[in-house]
């Protein structure tokens, strides 16, 4: 699970617009939970998509919150 968490964090960090410091990654039994905040819905979807593409990930729980502007 630690290896999966590291791979997901690396994928998120490599993606323009996503800051790994804003997104927390926790993995248990191949299930990745993403939490934190992003600037828009597109980035939220991208983070989930990146996590799903990592080898060994069985499921992704998306608890990411989109920051409200205003």
mmCIF file of the N, C-alpha and C atoms, coordinates in Angstrom:
data_MODEL
# 
_entry.id   MODEL 
# 
loop_
_atom_site.group_PDB 
_atom_site.id 
_atom_site.type_symbol 
_atom_site.label_atom_id 
_atom_site.label_alt_id 
_atom_site.label_comp_id 
_atom_site.label_asym_id 
_atom_site.label_entity_id 
_atom_site.label_seq_id 
_atom_site.pdbx_PDB_ins_code 
_atom_site.Cartn_x 
_atom_site.Cartn_y 
_atom_site.Cartn_z 
_atom_site.occupancy 
_atom_site.B_iso_or_equiv 
_atom_site.pdbx_formal_charge 
_atom_site.auth_seq_id 
_atom_site.auth_comp_id 
_atom_site.auth_asym_id 
_atom_site.auth_atom_id 
_atom_site.pdbx_PDB_model_num 
ATOM 1   N N  . UNK A 1 1  ? 0.815   -1.205 0.000   1.00 0.00 ? 1  UNK A N  1 
ATOM 2   C CA . UNK A 1 1  ? 0.000   0.000  0.000   1.00 0.00 ? 1  UNK A CA 1 
ATOM 3   C C  . UNK A 1 1  ? 0.856   1.266  0.000   1.00 0.00 ? 1  UNK A C  1 
ATOM 4   N N  . UNK A 1 2  ? 2.014   1.202  0.673   1.00 0.00 ? 2  UNK A N  1 
ATOM 5   C CA . UNK A 1 2  ? 2.911   2.362  0.684   1.00 0.00 ? 2  UNK A CA 1 
ATOM 6   C C  . UNK A 1 2  ? 3.414   2.649  -0.724  1.00 0.00 ? 2  UNK A C  1 
ATOM 7   N N  . UNK A 1 3  ? 3.718   1.604  -1.463  1.00 0.00 ? 3  UNK A N  1 
ATOM 8   C CA . UNK A 1 3  ? 4.201   1.777  -2.835  1.00 0.00 ? 3  UNK A CA 1 
ATOM 9   C C  . UNK A 1 3  ? 3.117   2.410  -3.713  1.00 0.00 ? 3  UNK A C  1 
ATOM 10  N N  . UNK A 1 4  ? 1.875   1.986  -3.538  1.00 0.00 ? 4  UNK A N  1 
ATOM 11  C CA . UNK A 1 4  ? 0.765   2.558  -4.309  1.00 0.00 ? 4  UNK A CA 1 
ATOM 12  C C  . UNK A 1 4  ? 0.611   4.037  -3.965  1.00 0.00 ? 4  UNK A C  1 
ATOM 13  N N  . UNK A 1 5  ? 0.645   4.358  -2.677  1.00 0.00 ? 5  UNK A N  1 
ATOM 14  C CA . UNK A 1 5  ? 0.522   5.757  -2.239  1.00 0.00 ? 5  UNK A CA 1 
ATOM 15  C C  . UNK A 1 5  ? 1.606   6.609  -2.883  1.00 0.00 ? 5  UNK A C  1 
ATOM 16  N N  . UNK A 1 6  ? 2.841   6.106  -2.883  1.00 0.00 ? 6  UNK A N  1 
ATOM 17  C CA . UNK A 1 6  ? 3.963   6.837  -3.474  1.00 0.00 ? 6  UNK A CA 1 
ATOM 18  C C  . UNK A 1 6  ? 3.753   7.058  -4.967  1.00 0.00 ? 6  UNK A C  1 
ATOM 19  N N  . UNK A 1 7  ? 3.286   6.024  -5.663  1.00 0.00 ? 7  UNK A N  1 
ATOM 20  C CA . UNK A 1 7  ? 3.050   6.141  -7.109  1.00 0.00 ? 7  UNK A CA 1 
ATOM 21  C C  . UNK A 1 7  ? 1.949   7.151  -7.413  1.00 0.00 ? 7  UNK A C  1 
ATOM 22  N N  . UNK A 1 8  ? 0.881   7.127  -6.619  1.00 0.00 ? 8  UNK A N  1 
ATOM 23  C CA . UNK A 1 8  ? -0.221  8.071  -6.830  1.00 0.00 ? 8  UNK A CA 1 
ATOM 24  C C  . UNK A 1 8  ? 0.264   9.495  -6.576  1.00 0.00 ? 8  UNK A C  1 
ATOM 25  N N  . UNK A 1 9  ? 1.005   9.699  -5.486  1.00 0.00 ? 9  UNK A N  1 
ATOM 26  C CA . UNK A 1 9  ? 1.528   11.033 -5.177  1.00 0.00 ? 9  UNK A CA 1 
ATOM 27  C C  . UNK A 1 9  ? 2.435   11.524 -6.298  1.00 0.00 ? 9  UNK A C  1 
ATOM 28  N N  . UNK A 1 10 ? 3.278   10.641 -6.834  1.00 0.00 ? 10 UNK A N  1 
ATOM 29  C CA . UNK A 1 10 ? 4.174   11.014 -7.933  1.00 0.00 ? 10 UNK A CA 1 
ATOM 30  C C  . UNK A 1 10 ? 3.392   11.413 -9.176  1.00 0.00 ? 10 UNK A C  1 
ATOM 31  N N  . UNK A 1 11 ? 2.343   10.660 -9.486  1.00 0.00 ? 11 UNK A N  1 
ATOM 32  C CA . UNK A 1 11 ? 1.514   10.960 -10.659 1.00 0.00 ? 11 UNK A CA 1 
ATOM 33  C C  . UNK A 1 11 ? 0.821   12.306 -10.498 1.00 0.00 ? 11 UNK A C  1 
ATOM 34  N N  . UNK A 1 12 ? 0.313   12.565 -9.309  1.00 0.00 ? 12 UNK A N  1 
ATOM 35  C CA . UNK A 1 12 ? -0.373  13.829 -9.047  1.00 0.00 ? 12 UNK A CA 1 
ATOM 36  C C  . UNK A 1 12 ? 0.622   14.992 -9.118  1.00 0.00 ? 12 UNK A C  1 
ATOM 37  N N  . UNK A 1 13 ? 1.801   14.797 -8.544  1.00 0.00 ? 13 UNK A N  1 
ATOM 38  C CA . UNK A 1 13 ? 2.823   15.839 -8.531  1.00 0.00 ? 13 UNK A CA 1 
ATOM 39  C C  . UNK A 1 13 ? 3.279   16.190 -9.947  1.00 0.00 ? 13 UNK A C  1 
ATOM 40  N N  . UNK A 1 14 ? 3.318   15.191 -10.824 1.00 0.00 ? 14 UNK A N  1 
ATOM 41  C CA . UNK A 1 14 ? 3.790   15.399 -12.192 1.00 0.00 ? 14 UNK A CA 1 
ATOM 42  C C  . UNK A 1 14 ? 2.756   16.104 -13.071 1.00 0.00 ? 14 UNK A C  1 
ATOM 43  N N  . UNK A 1 15 ? 1.529   16.172 -12.613 1.00 0.00 ? 15 UNK A N  1 
ATOM 44  C CA . UNK A 1 15 ? 0.443   16.762 -13.406 1.00 0.00 ? 15 UNK A CA 1 
ATOM 45  C C  . UNK A 1 15 ? 0.400   18.283 -13.214 1.00 0.00 ? 15 UNK A C  1 
ATOM 46  N N  . UNK A 1 16 ? 0.505   19.041 -14.304 1.00 0.00 ? 16 UNK A N  1 
ATOM 47  C CA . UNK A 1 16 ? 0.421   20.499 -14.176 1.00 0.00 ? 16 UNK A CA 1 
ATOM 48  C C  . UNK A 1 16 ? -0.914  20.918 -13.556 1.00 0.00 ? 16 UNK A C  1 
ATOM 49  N N  . UNK A 1 17 ? -0.858  21.832 -12.620 1.00 0.00 ? 17 UNK A N  1 
ATOM 50  C CA . UNK A 1 17 ? -2.075  22.335 -11.985 1.00 0.00 ? 17 UNK A CA 1 
ATOM 51  C C  . UNK A 1 17 ? -2.435  21.633 -10.692 1.00 0.00 ? 17 UNK A C  1 
ATOM 52  N N  . UNK A 1 18 ? -1.942  20.420 -10.511 1.00 0.00 ? 18 UNK A N  1 
ATOM 53  C CA . UNK A 1 18 ? -2.232  19.700 -9.271  1.00 0.00 ? 18 UNK A CA 1 
ATOM 54  C C  . UNK A 1 18 ? -1.039  19.840 -8.330  1.00 0.00 ? 18 UNK A C  1 
ATOM 55  N N  . UNK A 1 19 ? -1.300  20.266 -7.147  1.00 0.00 ? 19 UNK A N  1 
ATOM 56  C CA . UNK A 1 19 ? -0.236  20.391 -6.155  1.00 0.00 ? 19 UNK A CA 1 
ATOM 57  C C  . UNK A 1 19 ? -0.393  19.253 -5.163  1.00 0.00 ? 19 UNK A C  1 
ATOM 58  N N  . UNK A 1 20 ? 0.646   18.447 -5.027  1.00 0.00 ? 20 UNK A N  1 
ATOM 59  C CA . UNK A 1 20 ? 0.560   17.284 -4.150  1.00 0.00 ? 20 UNK A CA 1 
ATOM 60  C C  . UNK A 1 20 ? 0.325   17.707 -2.697  1.00 0.00 ? 20 UNK A C  1 
ATOM 61  N N  . UNK A 1 21 ? 0.720   18.915 -2.345  1.00 0.00 ? 21 UNK A N  1 
ATOM 62  C CA . UNK A 1 21 ? 0.509   19.383 -0.983  1.00 0.00 ? 21 UNK A CA 1 
ATOM 63  C C  . UNK A 1 21 ? -0.964  19.637 -0.688  1.00 0.00 ? 21 UNK A C  1 
ATOM 64  N N  . UNK A 1 22 ? -1.761  19.871 -1.734  1.00 0.00 ? 22 UNK A N  1 
ATOM 65  C CA . UNK A 1 22 ? -3.193  20.108 -1.549  1.00 0.00 ? 22 UNK A CA 1 
ATOM 66  C C  . UNK A 1 22 ? -3.986  18.808 -1.516  1.00 0.00 ? 22 UNK A C  1 
ATOM 67  N N  . UNK A 1 23 ? -3.370  17.730 -1.976  1.00 0.00 ? 23 UNK A N  1 
ATOM 68  C CA . UNK A 1 23 ? -4.088  16.457 -2.070  1.00 0.00 ? 23 UNK A CA 1 
ATOM 69  C C  . UNK A 1 23 ? -3.397  15.416 -1.188  1.00 0.00 ? 23 UNK A C  1 
ATOM 70  N N  . UNK A 1 24 ? -4.171  14.852 -0.275  1.00 0.00 ? 24 UNK A N  1 
ATOM 71  C CA . UNK A 1 24 ? -3.666  13.791 0.581   1.00 0.00 ? 24 UNK A CA 1 
ATOM 72  C C  . UNK A 1 24 ? -4.048  12.453 -0.031  1.00 0.00 ? 24 UNK A C  1 
ATOM 73  N N  . UNK A 1 25 ? -3.113  11.503 0.031   1.00 0.00 ? 25 UNK A N  1 
ATOM 74  C CA . UNK A 1 25 ? -3.331  10.179 -0.540  1.00 0.00 ? 25 UNK A CA 1 
ATOM 75  C C  . UNK A 1 25 ? -3.170  9.145  0.566   1.00 0.00 ? 25 UNK A C  1 
ATOM 76  N N  . UNK A 1 26 ? -4.176  8.308  0.734   1.00 0.00 ? 26 UNK A N  1 
ATOM 77  C CA . UNK A 1 26 ? -4.113  7.231  1.720   1.00 0.00 ? 26 UNK A CA 1 
ATOM 78  C C  . UNK A 1 26 ? -4.546  5.942  1.029   1.00 0.00 ? 26 UNK A C  1 
ATOM 79  N N  . UNK A 1 27 ? -3.793  4.875  1.245   1.00 0.00 ? 27 UNK A N  1 
ATOM 80  C CA . UNK A 1 27 ? -4.109  3.604  0.585   1.00 0.00 ? 27 UNK A CA 1 
ATOM 81  C C  . UNK A 1 27 ? -4.268  2.499  1.614   1.00 0.00 ? 27 UNK A C  1 
ATOM 82  N N  . UNK A 1 28 ? -5.367  1.750  1.491   1.00 0.00 ? 28 UNK A N  1 
ATOM 83  C CA . UNK A 1 28 ? -5.602  0.594  2.349   1.00 0.00 ? 28 UNK A CA 1 
ATOM 84  C C  . UNK A 1 28 ? -6.129  -0.539 1.501   1.00 0.00 ? 28 UNK A C  1 
ATOM 85  N N  . UNK A 1 29 ? -5.406  -1.635 1.486   1.00 0.00 ? 29 UNK A N  1 
ATOM 86  C CA . UNK A 1 29 ? -5.814  -2.819 0.724   1.00 0.00 ? 29 UNK A CA 1 
ATOM 87  C C  . UNK A 1 29 ? -6.117  -2.494 -0.736  1.00 0.00 ? 29 UNK A C  1 
ATOM 88  N N  . UNK A 1 30 ? -5.295  -1.624 -1.329  1.00 0.00 ? 30 UNK A N  1 
ATOM 89  C CA . UNK A 1 30 ? -5.456  -1.278 -2.740  1.00 0.00 ? 30 UNK A CA 1 
ATOM 90  C C  . UNK A 1 30 ? -6.514  -0.239 -3.022  1.00 0.00 ? 30 UNK A C  1 
ATOM 91  N N  . UNK A 1 31 ? -7.184  0.252  -1.974  1.00 0.00 ? 31 UNK A N  1 
ATOM 92  C CA . UNK A 1 31 ? -8.198  1.292  -2.141  1.00 0.00 ? 31 UNK A CA 1 
ATOM 93  C C  . UNK A 1 31 ? -7.563  2.635  -1.779  1.00 0.00 ? 31 UNK A C  1 
ATOM 94  N N  . UNK A 1 32 ? -7.495  3.521  -2.758  1.00 0.00 ? 32 UNK A N  1 
ATOM 95  C CA . UNK A 1 32 ? -6.872  4.829  -2.574  1.00 0.00 ? 32 UNK A CA 1 
ATOM 96  C C  . UNK A 1 32 ? -7.943  5.853  -2.212  1.00 0.00 ? 32 UNK A C  1 
ATOM 97  N N  . UNK A 1 33 ? -7.699  6.588  -1.129  1.00 0.00 ? 33 UNK A N  1 
ATOM 98  C CA . UNK A 1 33 ? -8.595  7.680  -0.738  1.00 0.00 ? 33 UNK A CA 1 
ATOM 99  C C  . UNK A 1 33 ? -7.872  8.993  -0.973  1.00 0.00 ? 33 UNK A C  1 
ATOM 100 N N  . UNK A 1 34 ? -8.484  9.844  -1.794  1.00 0.00 ? 34 UNK A N  1 
ATOM 101 C CA . UNK A 1 34 ? -7.939  11.168 -2.076  1.00 0.00 ? 34 UNK A CA 1 
ATOM 102 C C  . UNK A 1 34 ? -8.741  12.194 -1.297  1.00 0.00 ? 34 UNK A C  1 
ATOM 103 N N  . UNK A 1 35 ? -8.034  13.108 -0.642  1.00 0.00 ? 35 UNK A N  1 
ATOM 104 C CA . UNK A 1 35 ? -8.712  14.186 0.066   1.00 0.00 ? 35 UNK A CA 1 
ATOM 105 C C  . UNK A 1 35 ? -7.888  15.458 -0.062  1.00 0.00 ? 35 UNK A C  1 
ATOM 106 N N  . UNK A 1 36 ? -8.501  16.582 0.218   1.00 0.00 ? 36 UNK A N  1 
ATOM 107 C CA . UNK A 1 36 ? -7.833  17.862 0.081   1.00 0.00 ? 36 UNK A CA 1 
ATOM 108 C C  . UNK A 1 36 ? -8.651  18.790 -0.779  1.00 0.00 ? 36 UNK A C  1 
ATOM 109 N N  . UNK A 1 37 ? -7.998  19.818 -1.314  1.00 0.00 ? 37 UNK A N  1 
ATOM 110 C CA . UNK A 1 37 ? -8.712  20.801 -2.119  1.00 0.00 ? 37 UNK A CA 1 
ATOM 111 C C  . UNK A 1 37 ? -8.006  21.042 -3.441  1.00 0.00 ? 37 UNK A C  1 
ATOM 112 N N  . UNK A 1 38 ? -8.792  21.330 -4.456  1.00 0.00 ? 38 UNK A N  1 
ATOM 113 C CA . UNK A 1 38 ? -8.267  21.704 -5.773  1.00 0.00 ? 38 UNK A CA 1 
ATOM 114 C C  . UNK A 1 38 ? -9.018  22.949 -6.243  1.00 0.00 ? 38 UNK A C  1 
ATOM 115 N N  . UNK A 1 39 ? -8.517  23.574 -7.295  1.00 0.00 ? 39 UNK A N  1 
ATOM 116 C CA . UNK A 1 39 ? -9.084  24.834 -7.770  1.00 0.00 ? 39 UNK A CA 1 
ATOM 117 C C  . UNK A 1 39 ? -10.356 24.685 -8.603  1.00 0.00 ? 39 UNK A C  1 
ATOM 118 N N  . UNK A 1 40 ? -10.528 23.525 -9.264  1.00 0.00 ? 40 UNK A N  1 
ATOM 119 C CA . UNK A 1 40 ? -11.726 23.358 -10.092 1.00 0.00 ? 40 UNK A CA 1 
ATOM 120 C C  . UNK A 1 40 ? -12.079 21.880 -10.278 1.00 0.00 ? 40 UNK A C  1 
ATOM 121 N N  . UNK A 1 41 ? -13.261 21.645 -10.830 1.00 0.00 ? 41 UNK A N  1 
ATOM 122 C CA . UNK A 1 41 ? -13.770 20.285 -10.991 1.00 0.00 ? 41 UNK A CA 1 
ATOM 123 C C  . UNK A 1 41 ? -12.916 19.459 -11.960 1.00 0.00 ? 41 UNK A C  1 
ATOM 124 N N  . UNK A 1 42 ? -12.329 20.116 -12.953 1.00 0.00 ? 42 UNK A N  1 
ATOM 125 C CA . UNK A 1 42 ? -11.486 19.395 -13.915 1.00 0.00 ? 42 UNK A CA 1 
ATOM 126 C C  . UNK A 1 42 ? -10.267 18.789 -13.216 1.00 0.00 ? 42 UNK A C  1 
ATOM 127 N N  . UNK A 1 43 ? -9.670  19.538 -12.306 1.00 0.00 ? 43 UNK A N  1 
ATOM 128 C CA . UNK A 1 43 ? -8.509  19.028 -11.570 1.00 0.00 ? 43 UNK A CA 1 
ATOM 129 C C  . UNK A 1 43 ? -8.914  17.890 -10.634 1.00 0.00 ? 43 UNK A C  1 
ATOM 130 N N  . UNK A 1 44 ? -10.092 18.002 -10.052 1.00 0.00 ? 44 UNK A N  1 
ATOM 131 C CA . UNK A 1 44 ? -10.608 16.941 -9.182  1.00 0.00 ? 44 UNK A CA 1 
ATOM 132 C C  . UNK A 1 44 ? -10.734 15.639 -9.978  1.00 0.00 ? 44 UNK A C  1 
ATOM 133 N N  . UNK A 1 45 ? -11.330 15.749 -11.162 1.00 0.00 ? 45 UNK A N  1 
ATOM 134 C CA . UNK A 1 45 ? -11.483 14.579 -12.019 1.00 0.00 ? 45 UNK A CA 1 
ATOM 135 C C  . UNK A 1 45 ? -10.154 14.016 -12.472 1.00 0.00 ? 45 UNK A C  1 
ATOM 136 N N  . UNK A 1 46 ? -9.221  14.897 -12.765 1.00 0.00 ? 46 UNK A N  1 
ATOM 137 C CA . UNK A 1 46 ? -7.900  14.466 -13.219 1.00 0.00 ? 46 UNK A CA 1 
ATOM 138 C C  . UNK A 1 46 ? -7.151  13.706 -12.116 1.00 0.00 ? 46 UNK A C  1 
ATOM 139 N N  . UNK A 1 47 ? -7.252  14.189 -10.894 1.00 0.00 ? 47 UNK A N  1 
ATOM 140 C CA . UNK A 1 47 ? -6.588  13.511 -9.770  1.00 0.00 ? 47 UNK A CA 1 
ATOM 141 C C  . UNK A 1 47 ? -7.135  12.100 -9.596  1.00 0.00 ? 47 UNK A C  1 
ATOM 142 N N  . UNK A 1 48 ? -8.445  11.963 -9.697  1.00 0.00 ? 48 UNK A N  1 
ATOM 143 C CA . UNK A 1 48 ? -9.074  10.646 -9.587  1.00 0.00 ? 48 UNK A CA 1 
ATOM 144 C C  . UNK A 1 48 ? -8.632  9.740  -10.727 1.00 0.00 ? 48 UNK A C  1 
ATOM 145 N N  . UNK A 1 49 ? -8.604  10.295 -11.929 1.00 0.00 ? 49 UNK A N  1 
ATOM 146 C CA . UNK A 1 49 ? -8.188  9.532  -13.109 1.00 0.00 ? 49 UNK A CA 1 
ATOM 147 C C  . UNK A 1 49 ? -6.739  9.047  -12.960 1.00 0.00 ? 49 UNK A C  1 
ATOM 148 N N  . UNK A 1 50 ? -5.861  9.919  -12.493 1.00 0.00 ? 50 UNK A N  1 
ATOM 149 C CA . UNK A 1 50 ? -4.459  9.545  -12.303 1.00 0.00 ? 50 UNK A CA 1 
ATOM 150 C C  . UNK A 1 50 ? -4.335  8.416  -11.294 1.00 0.00 ? 50 UNK A C  1 
ATOM 151 N N  . UNK A 1 51 ? -5.069  8.504  -10.207 1.00 0.00 ? 51 UNK A N  1 
ATOM 152 C CA . UNK A 1 51 ? -5.010  7.469  -9.174  1.00 0.00 ? 51 UNK A CA 1 
ATOM 153 C C  . UNK A 1 51 ? -5.486  6.126  -9.719  1.00 0.00 ? 51 UNK A C  1 
ATOM 154 N N  . UNK A 1 52 ? -6.543  6.149  -10.527 1.00 0.00 ? 52 UNK A N  1 
ATOM 155 C CA . UNK A 1 52 ? -7.092  4.916  -11.085 1.00 0.00 ? 52 UNK A CA 1 
ATOM 156 C C  . UNK A 1 52 ? -6.121  4.231  -12.040 1.00 0.00 ? 52 UNK A C  1 
ATOM 157 N N  . UNK A 1 53 ? -5.211  4.998  -12.633 1.00 0.00 ? 53 UNK A N  1 
ATOM 158 C CA . UNK A 1 53 ? -4.286  4.443  -13.611 1.00 0.00 ? 53 UNK A CA 1 
ATOM 159 C C  . UNK A 1 53 ? -3.062  3.778  -12.975 1.00 0.00 ? 53 UNK A C  1 
ATOM 160 N N  . UNK A 1 54 ? -2.880  3.972  -11.672 1.00 0.00 ? 54 UNK A N  1 
ATOM 161 C CA . UNK A 1 54 ? -1.716  3.405  -10.996 1.00 0.00 ? 54 UNK A CA 1 
ATOM 162 C C  . UNK A 1 54 ? -1.906  1.907  -10.797 1.00 0.00 ? 54 UNK A C  1 
ATOM 163 N N  . UNK A 1 55 ? -0.860  1.161  -11.115 1.00 0.00 ? 55 UNK A N  1 
ATOM 164 C CA . UNK A 1 55 ? -0.897  -0.290 -10.984 1.00 0.00 ? 55 UNK A CA 1 
ATOM 165 C C  . UNK A 1 55 ? -1.133  -0.695 -9.527  1.00 0.00 ? 55 UNK A C  1 
ATOM 166 N N  . UNK A 1 56 ? -2.055  -1.619 -9.312  1.00 0.00 ? 56 UNK A N  1 
ATOM 167 C CA . UNK A 1 56 ? -2.338  -2.110 -7.971  1.00 0.00 ? 56 UNK A CA 1 
ATOM 168 C C  . UNK A 1 56 ? -3.528  -1.443 -7.304  1.00 0.00 ? 56 UNK A C  1 
ATOM 169 N N  . UNK A 1 57 ? -4.022  -0.359 -7.895  1.00 0.00 ? 57 UNK A N  1 
ATOM 170 C CA . UNK A 1 57 ? -5.171  0.339  -7.321  1.00 0.00 ? 57 UNK A CA 1 
ATOM 171 C C  . UNK A 1 57 ? -6.448  -0.417 -7.681  1.00 0.00 ? 57 UNK A C  1 
ATOM 172 N N  . UNK A 1 58 ? -7.204  -0.826 -6.656  1.00 0.00 ? 58 UNK A N  1 
ATOM 173 C CA . UNK A 1 58 ? -8.456  -1.542 -6.878  1.00 0.00 ? 58 UNK A CA 1 
ATOM 174 C C  . UNK A 1 58 ? -9.632  -0.589 -6.991  1.00 0.00 ? 58 UNK A C  1 
ATOM 175 N N  . UNK A 1 59 ? -9.580  0.508  -6.235  1.00 0.00 ? 59 UNK A N  1 
ATOM 176 C CA . UNK A 1 59 ? -10.671 1.480  -6.239  1.00 0.00 ? 59 UNK A CA 1 
ATOM 177 C C  . UNK A 1 59 ? -10.147 2.819  -5.752  1.00 0.00 ? 59 UNK A C  1 
ATOM 178 N N  . UNK A 1 60 ? -10.864 3.885  -6.097  1.00 0.00 ? 60 UNK A N  1 
ATOM 179 C CA . UNK A 1 60 ? -10.498 5.222  -5.660  1.00 0.00 ? 60 UNK A CA 1 
ATOM 180 C C  . UNK A 1 60 ? -11.704 5.867  -4.981  1.00 0.00 ? 60 UNK A C  1 
ATOM 181 N N  . UNK A 1 61 ? -11.483 6.359  -3.763  1.00 0.00 ? 61 UNK A N  1 
ATOM 182 C CA . UNK A 1 61 ? -12.511 7.103  -3.039  1.00 0.00 ? 61 UNK A CA 1 
ATOM 183 C C  . UNK A 1 61 ? -12.130 8.576  -3.156  1.00 0.00 ? 61 UNK A C  1 
ATOM 184 N N  . UNK A 1 62 ? -12.999 9.348  -3.782  1.00 0.00 ? 62 UNK A N  1 
ATOM 185 C CA . UNK A 1 62 ? -12.715 10.754 -4.053  1.00 0.00 ? 62 UNK A CA 1 
ATOM 186 C C  . UNK A 1 62 ? -13.380 11.645 -3.003  1.00 0.00 ? 62 UNK A C  1 
ATOM 187 N N  . UNK A 1 63 ? -12.568 12.142 -2.065  1.00 0.00 ? 63 UNK A N  1 
ATOM 188 C CA . UNK A 1 63 ? -13.065 13.074 -1.052  1.00 0.00 ? 63 UNK A CA 1 
ATOM 189 C C  . UNK A 1 63 ? -12.500 14.474 -1.281  1.00 0.00 ? 63 UNK A C  1 
ATOM 190 N N  . UNK A 1 64 ? -12.081 14.749 -2.509  1.00 0.00 ? 64 UNK A N  1 
ATOM 191 C CA . UNK A 1 64 ? -11.489 16.049 -2.837  1.00 0.00 ? 64 UNK A CA 1 
ATOM 192 C C  . UNK A 1 64 ? -12.602 17.106 -2.909  1.00 0.00 ? 64 UNK A C  1 
ATOM 193 N N  . UNK A 1 65 ? -12.305 18.270 -2.363  1.00 0.00 ? 65 UNK A N  1 
ATOM 194 C CA . UNK A 1 65 ? -13.244 19.377 -2.371  1.00 0.00 ? 65 UNK A CA 1 
ATOM 195 C C  . UNK A 1 65 ? -12.755 20.436 -3.365  1.00 0.00 ? 65 UNK A C  1 
ATOM 196 N N  . UNK A 1 66 ? -13.672 20.945 -4.180  1.00 0.00 ? 66 UNK A N  1 
ATOM 197 C CA . UNK A 1 66 ? -13.343 22.020 -5.101  1.00 0.00 ? 66 UNK A CA 1 
ATOM 198 C C  . UNK A 1 66 ? -13.508 23.343 -4.359  1.00 0.00 ? 66 UNK A C  1 
ATOM 199 N N  . UNK A 1 67 ? -12.457 24.153 -4.363  1.00 0.00 ? 67 UNK A N  1 
ATOM 200 C CA . UNK A 1 67 ? -12.500 25.462 -3.696  1.00 0.00 ? 67 UNK A CA 1 
ATOM 201 C C  . UNK A 1 67 ? -13.574 26.332 -4.325  1.00 0.00 ? 67 UNK A C  1 
ATOM 202 N N  . UNK A 1 68 ? -14.332 26.990 -3.504  1.00 0.00 ? 68 UNK A N  1 
ATOM 203 C CA . UNK A 1 68 ? -15.322 27.917 -4.047  1.00 0.00 ? 68 UNK A CA 1 
ATOM 204 C C  . UNK A 1 68 ? -14.646 29.264 -4.256  1.00 0.00 ? 68 UNK A C  1 
ATOM 205 N N  . UNK A 1 69 ? -14.908 29.849 -5.397  1.00 0.00 ? 69 UNK A N  1 
ATOM 206 C CA . UNK A 1 69 ? -14.306 31.148 -5.696  1.00 0.00 ? 69 UNK A CA 1 
ATOM 207 C C  . UNK A 1 69 ? -15.338 32.226 -5.392  1.00 0.00 ? 69 UNK A C  1 
ATOM 208 N N  . UNK A 1 70 ? -14.887 33.231 -4.683  1.00 0.00 ? 70 UNK A N  1 
ATOM 209 C CA . UNK A 1 70 ? -15.819 34.295 -4.416  1.00 0.00 ? 70 UNK A CA 1 
ATOM 210 C C  . UNK A 1 70 ? -15.707 34.803 -3.072  1.00 0.00 ? 70 UNK A C  1 
# 
